[in-house]
Amino acid sequence: MTEAFGGFRGFSDETLTFYDGLEADNSKAYWQDRREVFERAVRGPMAALLGALEPEFGPGRMFRPYRDIRFSKDKTPYKTEQGAVVAHPGGAASWYVRVDGSGLLLGGGVMQLAAGQLARYRAALDADRTGKSFAAAVKRLLGKGWTTMGDTLVRVPRGLDPDHPRAELLKHKSLALVLDLGDPEWFTTPACLDEVVRGWRAVSPVLDWLGEHVGPAQPTS
């Protein structure tokens, strides 16, 4: 990726203004008029960032910029952010990075758990031997400004103690942790790479746990 787009030198103010404009005018005309800006200020830097991250984290994948509007009441055609993921080798989770009009957001976790994965997640979290370490890893991130996201139940799943010490985590049907970094001065410099690496390393213990105790979804026949 870095060969195609050059070494990563950070994003730019143009990245932010492109998405600010797309928020205001999510139209084919806006996109076509500024397609060169998207390639230069969004796709190119994101591809270079993934290339720079690959030696440590593995190959990444950028999401398509087009929305799937087939079953949506919202017919705006373009996503107002550019996201990318790198799959964790454990098979359950991924690292995540996103840019939009507000700047940079990092994340890690799993946004869709198959039935078998969810059962393994709950069993491992319920057991003190394995659950305490996961709760501690999440708590450390929350103390550093990360937040949790994902689908949750109103109550602890049936069959588990409603007063379980890890009740809030047990309510999750999917779980990711995200860190909204905005657009500080380093956003437009090569130091942006260091911040992404620092964030992804920080969330890695959560992904390692998911890989060890949840693992990939079982193939269906």
PyMOL commands that set and color helices and strands:
alter all, ss='L'
color gray80, all
select helices_A, chain A and resi 2-5+13-24+28-33+35-57+115-126+128-142+167-170+185-188+191-213
alter helices_A, ss='H'
color red, helices_A
select strands_A, chain A and resi 60-62+81-87+94-100+103-110+147-149+175-182
alter strands_A, ss='S'
color yellow, strands_A
deselect
rebuild
show_as cartoon
